[in-house]
Amino acid sequence: MVQGMIYSLIEKEIPNLHNLGYSSGKRKFRLFVFSRLIGRVLSVKNQTIYFNPPLEILVSSPLKYFASAMANNFMMEKTVRLGKHELSPESAVLLPNPDFDKDENKIKALSPITVYSTFKGPRGKSKTYFYHPLEPEFEELIKNNLTKKANALGIEVPKDAWFNIKDIKVKNKDQKIVYYGDTLIKGWLGLYKICAHPLLFELAYHTGLGSKNPQGFGMIELIDRN
């Protein structure tokens, strides 16, 4: 529902983002990411979350015009649709970029970070394995994903560009199991430390960590610089 709302707010300025995206090899990237809904939850009943307004959401993208188009169109509407619900826009704020030139950054996952591999099982059926933040593939696949996003944007990543991510505080309860339609996705919230080349950290900040970012996975927040 959130993804649909975002597309509806930017479709005039960036009409081909949903259908075409940006290509890197066989991969296509929509190059935006958003947080979970932020607000006071009153209750959860029958697969429905009841919030006490107001609701807040953070959205990020490296694409030109994305932020201004979304904010302007959001505030021009009397109501915006979130699924079958009509919401009244209250405010939109364009946040300044942080400095990306520090090697070490402490971040919080605002939506679950999902990292996975798909392979054929013994009977030829496709299976998906989701990685835990402590597994080495978690870091490796995130870096590879950021490099492909850079390629999609026409940005050359230096060969010596470094990227390391380590968990600071990730508990079992931080694993989130989400259904996107009929597809099961596992991801991780929590606190992490990132040591990265400024280019890769900027991409991580604006496009999200891991996969399925435009479906609401992998948004991060810089929480301090100590």
Secondary structure, 3 states (H helix, E strand, C coil): CHHHHHHHHHCCCCCCCCCCCEEECCEEECCCEECCCEEEEEEEECCEEEEEEEEECCEECCCCCHHHHHHHHHHHCCCEEECCEEECCCCCCCCCCCCCCCCEEEEEECCCECCEEEEECCCCCEEEEECCCCCHHHHHHHHHHHHHHHHHCCCCCCCCCCEEEEEEECCHHHEEEEEECCEEEEEECCEEEEEECHHHHHHHHHHCCCCCHHHCCCCEEEEECC
